Every structure is written in C-alpha cells, then in structure tokens.
Amino acid sequence: MATLRTSVLNIEFENPFLLASAPPTALVESIENAFEQGWGGAVLKTITPDDLEMIEASPRYAVLKSKDKIIGFQNIELLSHKTVQYWCEGIKYLKEKYPSKVIIASIMAPVVKEEWQNLVLAINKTPADAFELNFSCPHGMPEKGIGMAIGTDAEISSMITGWVKEVATKPVFVKLTPNVADITYISQAVEKAGCDGFTAINTVQGFMGVNLETLEPNLNIDGFSTYGGCSGTMVKPIGLKCVSQIRKTSDKPILATGGMSNWQDCAEYIAVGSDALQICTEVMLNGYGIINNLKSGLLNYLNSKGMNDISELKNIVVPKITSHEELNKKYKVCPNIDSEKCVLCGKCVKICSESEHSALSENNKQIVLNKEKCVGCSLCSYVCPKSAISMKKV
Ligand SMILES: Cc1cc2nc3c(=O)[nH]c(=O)nc-3n(C[C@H](O)[C@H](O)[C@H](O)COP(=O)(O)O)c2cc1C
C-alpha cells in the first residue's frame, strides 16, 4: 500500500496537499476548518509589517469561463489585513492543536533590511515550519516597489534572501513570479543567496477582458481596471513549465502552485519535479472538501503504478523535456481515420487546408489522407468532434 506521507527538508507532511497563501488561509479559524477536513498544511496569507498601507479595491475578481465552468480568476487582492501579533499567536495556537500539520509563514516587506528581519525575528519565535518569501505578487505591491518588483530583479531578490537567511531559524522558500522571461535566472540567483527551496508559481499577470455592451473592463472598479494576477486551470501549463525549468537547474525542494484542480493535475506537477503542492483557486471555487478526492485519487494512482510514495513519481518526466533542437525530427505521426466513427462533417479537411497543408480530402464518402502532404501536426485529431482520428507512428 502506498502512502501520501512525505518529507521536505526534514519537515514531515502527512500528505503533500497544502493550501496556498490566499483567502482560504486568511483567518486562523478557516485554517482550523481546513485542517479538520484533512489538508496537510497551509501557507498563511502573506504577513506584512503592521504599518504597510493596504487599501483594497472592489470588486477584486473577474473570471474566465469555458462553457459554464470557471477556468481562471484575475484577482487584485492585496495581502493579509491581520497584524503580525495575530499571526504569531495564531501559528502557536494552530501548531499546538494540530502538531502534524505543516504551517508556512508567507512574508513580504519593503526593501529595507530591518523590516524583513523584524518579521523573521517575530516568526522565528513561533512553531511555524518554514518561511515563504513573497517576491511575486503582481498587482498593487509592485507599484510600491515590492512583490513582483522584487522577484523580477535578481539583485534585489538575492539581497533580501540574504537578509532573511542571516536571521531565519527555519527553512526559507522563495515564491517566484512567472512574469519574467526566464524563471531560472531568478531561481539560480536566490539559490546562490542561500534559499532552501522554491515555491512556483505565483499568479500570472493578465487582463480579463472587456464587456462589449458597456465597453468597460470586465474587472470594473468604478469604470476603471488594472492588471491582476491570473490563477486556476488556465495557468497550469505556465506553472508546469516553470516548475520543470527550475527542477532542471536545481535539486532544492519545489512547492508547486498554479492551476491544480484535481489529483491528476497534482500528479503531473510531481512528475515535473514538485515536492509538495499548494492549491488556492480550486478551493475558492469548491471548498476545503476537495481534499478528500485529491488524497484518494493520488493514493489510488500511486497504488495502480506500484509506487510506494510520491518520491517515486517525482521528476520522472523532467529528463523527457528537452530543447527543440534535440527532438527526433525523423519521428512522424499521421492520422488514422476510423470510418465507423467519422460522420463526414468535413471539419478536418477544412482545418487542414486552411492551416497550410491540405493533406485531407473527401472522396467517395471517405476522408482520404495524402501522406506526401501530411506533416503529422495532429491538428485534425483535436478538431474532430467524434474522436474518429488517432495519430499513428509512421
Ligand atoms: C484571491 C487571491 C489572493 C492571493 N493572495 C496571495 C498572497 O497573499 N500571497 C501569495 O503569496 N500568493 C497569493 N495568491 C496566489 C496563490 O497563493 C497561488 O500561488 C496562485 O493563485 C496559483 O495557484 P491556484 O491556481 O491554485 O490558485 C493569491 C491568489 C488569489 C486567487
């Protein structure tokens, strides 16, 4: 029988599922509720110095839907509105009541050594398991020179990591932003500065769209809007890319976050190099109770693969991600059309001809492939409404 127990930097996790720093971890009593329901741990909503101004806008969210399902948020929420003392007492309370749960203190401060170190010194005195440095909030904070303004600058990120490491008595994870050309440029810089691990990714900066009736932004604050942090299913490919890129350049632990909505997403993140998982948007849409399916799904999967724990799944796909140059260009696939399933709708023929290749045609009530013209791109198999096309190696 497989187990979900895992260990990261000697911190014991009863399961690898953590709540990411966000509204579901904004109150001690909410975290208590989540722990009761089975979450392995929580990253607290980002704690800041008490005097850092934090004025929220309303509304805070816009959503992207596919059919009727929400597949992503744009949010412009700021950081925790609770005091440092509230969190220090809260961590102590939670750890006493739930000693087996992991608590990570997310922190952010202005670029002033004393401000970062004061936060660390206060939290050092609590039983929190680790720090997470929020160098990556993409809205509001960068305008004050913090959040993503730190995480897009290797020099400032390294300097602050150094300040924190000087005084921290617990492991330090740096939460990275995907809003850079190359996330490993920053991850390698903070690793050199001494961080113990990474969290990736924070939200992807975006603009959720325009209401074409009113000609106002979808995220409409009294007729105006701003760029915000996108999260949920729509950012998963960006998260998987960033986590695997960091893994290719570092052996340090990675806490993955970005678009996980079911156990399969979580398993994929482990396969590309994650040590544990953090979830926010899916919890905000469906509640803490999703933990039951996450745990049973991942456990069943490990058992079905004959794996004892997630360490056997970790990194498996990383060596299979390479450069375009190194891909085998002699490998080719071509469509195989199941005439029983095909309803001759002509979609594959049209798309193939309008996307350069014209390798498919209809002849005698059959779709016919011209192998000379086919480049094996696979587009036809994705647009077929009847799943009648499969790609076969030639
Ligand atoms: C409303 C909202 C508030 C958030 N607040 C914080 C925060 O205070 N600190 C932080 O590090 N990340 C924050 N995040 C980012 C999440 O922790 C997480 O990294 C991101 O949403 C990607 O995960 P998801 O796709 O599971 O939501 C917030 C995200 C959302 C949607």
The ligand as an SDF file (V2000), in Angstrom:
LIG
                    3D

 31 33  0  0  0  0  0  0  0  0999 V2000
   -7.5130   35.9540   -4.3380 C   0  0  0  0  0  0  0  0  0  0  0  0
   -6.0960   35.5100   -4.2850 C   0  0  0  0  0  0  0  0  0  0  0  0
   -5.2580   36.0200   -3.3060 C   0  0  0  0  0  0  0  0  0  0  0  0
   -3.9270   35.6240   -3.2360 C   0  0  0  0  0  0  0  0  0  0  0  0
   -3.1340   36.1210   -2.2530 N   0  0  0  0  0  0  0  0  0  0  0  0
   -1.8370   35.7250   -2.1700 C   0  0  0  0  0  0  0  0  0  0  0  0
   -0.9970   36.1690   -1.1090 C   0  0  0  0  0  0  0  0  0  0  0  0
   -1.4060   36.9080   -0.2100 O   0  0  0  0  0  0  0  0  0  0  0  0
    0.2950   35.7380   -1.1090 N   0  0  0  0  0  0  0  0  0  0  0  0
    0.7970   34.8980   -2.0580 C   0  0  0  0  0  0  0  0  0  0  0  0
    1.9720   34.5220   -1.9970 O   0  0  0  0  0  0  0  0  0  0  0  0
    0.0040   34.4370   -3.0600 N   0  0  0  0  0  0  0  0  0  0  0  0
   -1.2740   34.8220   -3.1330 C   0  0  0  0  0  0  0  0  0  0  0  0
   -2.0870   34.3160   -4.1270 N   0  0  0  0  0  0  0  0  0  0  0  0
   -1.5340   33.3630   -5.1100 C   0  0  0  0  0  0  0  0  0  0  0  0
   -1.8020   31.9140   -4.6870 C   0  0  0  0  0  0  0  0  0  0  0  0
   -1.1450   31.6070   -3.4920 O   0  0  0  0  0  0  0  0  0  0  0  0
   -1.3490   30.9080   -5.7730 C   0  0  0  0  0  0  0  0  0  0  0  0
    0.0560   30.9880   -5.8800 O   0  0  0  0  0  0  0  0  0  0  0  0
   -1.9490   31.1850   -7.1440 C   0  0  0  0  0  0  0  0  0  0  0  0
   -3.2920   31.5520   -7.0300 O   0  0  0  0  0  0  0  0  0  0  0  0
   -1.8260   29.9600   -8.0580 C   0  0  0  0  0  0  0  0  0  0  0  0
   -2.4920   28.8410   -7.5430 O   0  0  0  0  0  0  0  0  0  0  0  0
   -4.0140   28.4060   -7.9670 P   0  0  0  0  0  0  0  0  0  0  0  0
   -4.0450   28.3480   -9.4670 O   0  0  0  0  0  0  0  0  0  0  0  0
   -4.2260   27.0990   -7.2750 O   0  0  0  0  0  0  0  0  0  0  0  0
   -4.9020   29.4790   -7.4480 O   0  0  0  0  0  0  0  0  0  0  0  0
   -3.4200   34.7000   -4.1870 C   0  0  0  0  0  0  0  0  0  0  0  0
   -4.2750   34.1830   -5.1760 C   0  0  0  0  0  0  0  0  0  0  0  0
   -5.5960   34.5620   -5.2300 C   0  0  0  0  0  0  0  0  0  0  0  0
   -6.5010   33.9770   -6.2920 C   0  0  0  0  0  0  0  0  0  0  0  0
  1  2  1  0
  2  3  1  0
  2 30  2  0
  3  4  2  0
  4  5  1  0
  4 28  1  0
  5  6  2  0
  6  7  1  0
  6 13  1  0
  7  8  2  0
  7  9  1  0
  9 10  1  0
 10 11  2  0
 10 12  1  0
 12 13  2  0
 13 14  1  0
 14 15  1  0
 14 28  1  0
 15 16  1  0
 16 17  1  0
 16 18  1  0
 18 19  1  0
 18 20  1  0
 20 21  1  0
 20 22  1  0
 22 23  1  0
 23 24  1  0
 24 25  2  0
 24 26  1  0
 24 27  1  0
 28 29  2  0
 29 30  1  0
 30 31  1  0
M  END
$$$$
